[in-house]
Amino acid sequence: MTKKVVFLDRESLDATVREFNFPHAYKEYESTWTPEEIVERLQGAEIALINKVPMRADTLKQLPDLKLIAVAATGTDVVDKAAAKAQGITVVNIRNYAFNTVPEHVVGLMFALRRAIVPYANSVRRGDWNKSKQFCYFDYPIYDIAGSTLGIIGYGALGKSIAKRAEALGMKVLAFDVFPQDGLVDLETILTQSDVITLHVPLTPDTRNMIGAEELKKMKKSAILINTARGGLVDEAALLQALKDGTIGGAGFDVVAQEPPKDGNILCDADLPNLIVTPHVAWASKEAMQILADQLVDNVEAFVAGKPQNVVEA
């Protein structure tokens, strides 16, 4: 029996989506924004492919034929999973695909901030070097990576991959996770002892704004905070103030609370030498996106075959 499959935000995935191995009618849209569009485009569809399209309870109620929501990402906070479960809709996600791309982005932000690469490059572009009396100048502090301490909040597959890279660079690694593991430390130790802190936890009611003004005050004045996980984990107003006040040394963010920041965002709009913001692309190496696309199809095919994989519980 032919199954209707609809990809609602295809432009969010720059990779080849191979043809499914079962009879299907496939339709894709570059982007889908409103609940009305979601409902209209998914009429009669059994399978929805999404990345960041919100699938809320009111929307799901209008889609009686829907049986599977295949998320083209690891995070599934865009889906009302309790409502989906109540309606008999299975939700699946992507796992263990960003094992190189996210750690490399974290390391890139770490080097750029610890060595002040961006502000120095910008200062040269402004002509500051031309005006220097000496062969170099020291407008921005530079810190070594080797011998420094990396604190990892969220010690799953990505956290462990970053730890291996950090150790290879001569860093000391501290890790914290809500799930007990050997060798972990508490959050207080991470905050007070780390030169670099990187976040790798999901966004939940418990983790929202887990790093706020009080946590930032506990960090070293030279420390940098990196977030390639989810916007909302950090109180953005508190972070901006901490950067301006010199409470911490810098921040590298690949995510913000509202994406895209159509109405502006205080971090995106800030012009600070110790802040780098990239547009949620840490996950998006060519290699990683193709692994994701292949797993997305694998997830759908497994569900249709009656052997669902990567199921996300409500």
C-alpha positions as CSV (number, residue, x, y, z in Angstrom):
1,M,0.0,0.0,0.0
2,T,1.4,3.4,-1.0
3,K,2.2,5.7,1.9
4,K,2.2,9.4,1.7
5,V,5.5,11.0,3.0
6,V,5.9,14.8,3.4
7,F,9.1,16.7,4.2
8,L,8.0,20.0,5.6
9,D,11.3,21.9,5.8
10,R,13.6,20.3,3.2
11,E,15.9,23.3,2.9
12,S,17.1,22.7,6.4
13,L,19.1,19.6,5.2
14,D,21.8,20.1,2.6
15,A,22.2,16.5,1.6
16,T,20.7,13.8,-0.7
17,V,17.6,12.1,0.7
18,R,17.6,8.7,-1.0
19,E,14.4,7.1,-2.3
20,F,12.4,5.0,0.2
21,N,12.3,1.2,-0.3
22,F,8.6,0.9,0.1
23,P,5.7,2.1,-2.2
24,H,5.3,5.8,-1.4
25,A,4.1,9.2,-2.6
26,Y,6.7,11.8,-1.6
27,K,6.3,15.5,-1.4
28,E,8.7,18.1,0.0
29,Y,8.5,21.8,0.8
30,E,11.5,24.1,1.3
31,S,9.9,25.5,4.5
32,T,6.7,25.5,6.4
33,W,5.9,28.2,9.0
34,T,2.3,28.3,10.1
35,P,0.1,25.7,11.8
36,E,-2.3,26.2,8.9
37,E,0.4,25.3,6.4
38,I,1.4,22.2,8.4
39,V,-2.2,20.9,8.6
40,E,-2.9,21.6,4.9
41,R,0.4,20.0,3.7
42,L,0.0,16.9,5.9
43,Q,-3.6,16.0,5.0
44,G,-3.7,12.3,4.3
45,A,0.0,11.9,5.1
46,E,1.1,9.0,7.3
47,I,4.7,10.1,7.7
48,A,6.0,13.6,8.3
49,L,9.7,14.5,8.0
50,I,10.6,17.6,9.9
51,N,13.6,19.4,11.4
52,K,12.4,22.5,13.2
53,V,8.7,22.7,12.3
54,P,6.6,22.8,15.5
55,M,4.2,19.9,15.9
56,R,1.9,20.9,18.7
57,A,-1.2,19.3,20.2
58,D,-3.7,21.5,18.3
59,T,-1.9,20.7,15.0
60,L,-1.7,17.0,15.6
61,K,-5.4,16.8,16.4
62,Q,-6.1,17.8,12.9
63,L,-4.0,15.1,11.4
64,P,-5.8,11.8,12.0
65,D,-3.8,9.9,9.4
66,L,-0.4,10.7,10.8
67,K,1.5,7.7,12.2
68,L,5.1,8.8,12.3
69,I,7.0,12.0,12.9
70,A,10.6,11.5,11.8
71,V,12.7,14.4,13.1
72,A,15.8,15.2,11.1
73,A,17.7,16.2,14.2
74,T,18.6,14.9,17.7
75,G,16.5,17.5,19.6
76,T,12.8,16.9,19.6
77,D,11.5,19.8,21.7
78,V,9.6,21.0,18.6
79,V,7.2,18.0,19.0
80,D,4.5,17.7,21.7
81,K,5.5,14.2,22.4
82,A,2.8,13.6,25.0
83,A,0.1,14.6,22.5
84,A,1.7,12.5,19.8
85,K,1.8,9.4,22.1
86,A,-1.8,9.9,23.1
87,Q,-2.8,10.0,19.4
88,G,-0.7,6.9,18.6
89,I,2.0,8.8,16.6
90,T,5.5,7.5,16.9
91,V,8.3,10.1,17.1
92,V,11.9,9.1,16.0
93,N,15.0,11.2,15.9
94,I,18.6,11.1,14.7
95,R,21.5,9.9,16.9
96,N,25.2,9.7,16.9
97,Y,25.7,11.5,13.5
98,A,27.5,14.7,14.7
99,F,30.5,12.8,16.3
100,N,33.0,14.9,14.3
101,T,31.3,18.1,13.3
102,V,30.1,19.4,16.7
103,P,33.3,18.6,18.5
104,E,35.3,20.3,15.8
105,H,33.1,23.4,16.0
106,V,33.5,23.5,19.8
107,V,37.3,23.2,19.4
108,G,37.2,25.9,16.7
109,L,35.3,28.3,18.9
110,M,37.6,27.5,21.8
111,F,40.7,28.4,19.8
112,A,39.1,31.5,18.3
113,L,38.2,32.9,21.7
114,R,41.2,31.8,23.8
115,R,43.5,33.2,21.2
116,A,41.4,36.2,20.4
117,I,41.6,35.4,16.7
118,V,38.5,37.2,15.6
119,P,39.1,40.6,17.4
120,Y,42.7,40.6,16.2
121,A,41.7,39.9,12.6
122,N,39.1,42.6,12.8
123,S,41.6,45.1,14.2
124,V,44.0,44.5,11.3
125,R,41.1,45.1,8.9
126,R,40.4,48.4,10.7
127,G,44.0,49.5,10.1
128,D,45.2,49.2,13.7
129,W,48.3,47.3,12.8
130,N,49.3,50.0,10.3
131,K,49.2,52.5,13.2
132,S,51.2,50.4,15.7
133,K,54.5,51.7,16.9
134,Q,55.8,48.1,17.5
135,F,55.7,45.0,15.3
136,C,52.7,43.7,17.3
137,Y,50.2,44.9,19.9
138,F,48.3,43.4,22.8
139,D,44.8,44.8,22.8
140,Y,43.2,41.5,23.5
141,P,44.5,38.8,26.0
142,I,45.6,35.5,24.5
143,Y,45.5,32.3,26.6
144,D,47.0,28.9,25.8
145,I,44.8,25.9,25.2
146,A,47.4,23.4,26.5
147,G,47.4,23.2,30.3
148,S,44.0,24.8,30.6
149,T,40.9,23.0,32.0
150,L,37.8,22.1,29.9
151,G,34.5,21.6,31.7
152,I,31.9,19.5,29.9
153,I,28.3,19.8,31.0
154,G,26.5,16.8,29.5
155,Y,28.8,13.8,29.2
156,G,27.1,11.7,26.5
157,A,28.6,10.7,23.1
158,L,29.4,14.3,22.1
159,G,30.8,15.2,25.4
160,K,33.1,12.2,25.4
161,S,34.2,12.9,21.8
162,I,35.1,16.5,22.8
163,A,37.0,15.2,25.8
164,K,39.2,13.0,23.6
165,R,40.1,16.0,21.5
166,A,40.7,18.2,24.5
167,E,43.1,15.6,26.1
168,A,45.0,15.4,22.8
169,L,45.5,19.2,23.0
170,G,47.0,18.8,26.5
171,M,43.9,20.0,28.4
172,K,42.6,18.7,31.7
173,V,39.0,17.6,31.4
174,L,36.2,17.8,34.0
175,A,32.8,16.5,33.2
176,F,29.3,16.7,34.8
177,D,26.1,14.8,33.9
178,V,22.8,14.2,35.6
179,F,23.3,10.5,35.0
180,P,25.8,8.9,37.3
181,Q,29.1,7.9,35.7
182,D,32.6,7.1,37.1
183,G,34.9,10.1,37.3
184,L,32.4,12.9,37.1
185,V,32.4,16.0,39.2
186,D,29.6,18.3,40.4
187,L,28.4,21.4,38.5
188,E,30.0,23.7,41.1
189,T,33.4,22.3,40.3
190,I,32.8,22.7,36.6
191,L,31.9,26.4,37.1
192,T,34.7,27.4,39.5
193,Q,37.6,25.4,38.0
194,S,37.1,25.4,34.2
195,D,38.9,27.8,31.7
196,V,36.4,26.7,29.0
197,I,32.9,25.3,29.7
198,T,30.9,23.6,26.9
199,L,27.3,22.7,27.1
200,H,25.9,19.4,25.7
201,V,22.5,18.8,27.4
202,P,19.0,18.8,26.0
203,L,16.6,21.7,26.6
204,T,14.0,20.7,29.2
205,P,12.1,22.5,31.9
206,D,15.0,21.5,34.3
207,T,17.8,22.7,32.0
208,R,16.2,26.0,30.8
209,N,18.4,28.9,31.9
210,M,20.6,26.5,33.8
211,I,23.4,29.0,33.4
212,G,22.3,32.3,34.7
213,A,23.8,35.3,36.5
214,E,24.7,33.3,39.7
215,E,26.4,30.6,37.7
216,L,28.3,33.1,35.6
217,K,29.6,34.8,38.7
218,K,31.1,31.6,39.8
219,M,33.2,31.2,36.7
220,K,36.8,32.5,36.3
221,K,37.0,36.0,34.9
222,S,39.1,34.6,32.0
223,A,36.8,31.7,31.3
224,I,34.8,31.2,28.1
225,L,31.4,29.6,27.7
226,I,30.5,27.6,24.6
227,N,26.9,26.5,23.7
228,T,26.4,24.4,20.6
229,A,23.5,22.5,22.2
230,R,20.3,24.4,22.5
231,G,19.3,28.1,22.9
232,G,17.5,28.6,26.2
233,L,20.1,26.7,28.3
234,V,21.7,30.1,29.1
235,D,20.0,33.3,30.3
236,E,21.1,35.5,27.4
237,A,20.5,38.8,29.1
238,A,22.7,37.6,32.1
239,L,25.4,36.4,29.7
240,L,25.5,39.7,27.7
241,Q,25.9,41.6,31.0
242,A,28.6,39.2,32.2
243,L,30.5,39.8,28.9
244,K,30.2,43.5,29.2
245,D,31.2,43.6,32.8
246,G,34.2,41.3,32.4
247,T,32.5,38.7,34.7
248,I,33.7,36.0,32.2
249,G,36.2,36.2,29.4
250,G,34.1,35.3,26.4
251,A,31.4,33.2,24.8
252,G,30.9,31.2,21.6
253,F,27.3,30.4,20.8
254,D,25.9,28.4,17.8
255,V,22.4,28.6,19.2
256,V,20.0,31.3,20.6
257,A,16.6,31.1,22.3
258,Q,14.6,31.9,19.2
259,E,15.7,30.7,15.8
260,P,15.9,32.3,13.4
261,P,16.1,35.5,15.3
262,K,13.6,37.4,13.1
263,D,12.9,40.0,15.6
264,G,16.5,40.4,16.6
265,N,18.5,38.8,19.5
266,I,20.6,40.5,22.0
267,L,23.6,38.2,21.4
268,C,23.4,38.3,17.6
269,D,23.0,42.1,17.8
270,A,25.9,42.7,20.2
271,D,29.2,44.0,18.9
272,L,31.7,42.6,21.4
273,P,35.2,41.4,20.7
274,N,34.8,38.4,23.2
275,L,31.5,37.1,21.7
276,I,31.2,34.8,18.6
277,V,27.7,33.7,17.4
278,T,27.3,31.3,14.5
279,P,23.9,30.4,12.9
280,H,23.2,26.9,14.3
281,V,25.7,25.2,11.9
282,A,27.9,23.2,14.3
283,W,26.1,20.1,13.2
284,A,26.2,20.9,9.5
285,S,29.4,19.6,7.9
286,K,28.8,18.0,4.5
287,E,29.7,14.6,5.9
288,A,27.5,14.8,9.0
289,M,24.5,16.0,7.0
290,Q,24.7,13.0,4.7
291,I,25.0,10.7,7.6
292,L,21.9,12.4,9.1
293,A,19.9,12.1,5.8
294,D,20.7,8.4,5.4
295,Q,19.7,7.7,9.0
296,L,16.5,9.7,8.5
297,V,15.5,7.4,5.7
298,D,16.6,4.3,7.7
299,N,14.3,5.4,10.5
300,V,11.3,5.7,8.2
301,E,12.0,2.4,6.5
302,A,12.4,0.6,9.9
303,F,9.1,2.0,11.1
304,V,7.3,0.9,7.9
305,A,8.9,-2.5,8.2
306,G,7.4,-2.8,11.7
307,K,10.7,-2.5,13.5
308,P,10.9,1.2,14.7
309,Q,14.3,2.5,15.8
310,N,15.4,5.6,17.5
311,V,12.0,6.1,19.1
312,V,11.7,9.1,21.4
313,E,9.5,8.5,24.5
314,A,7.1,11.1,25.7
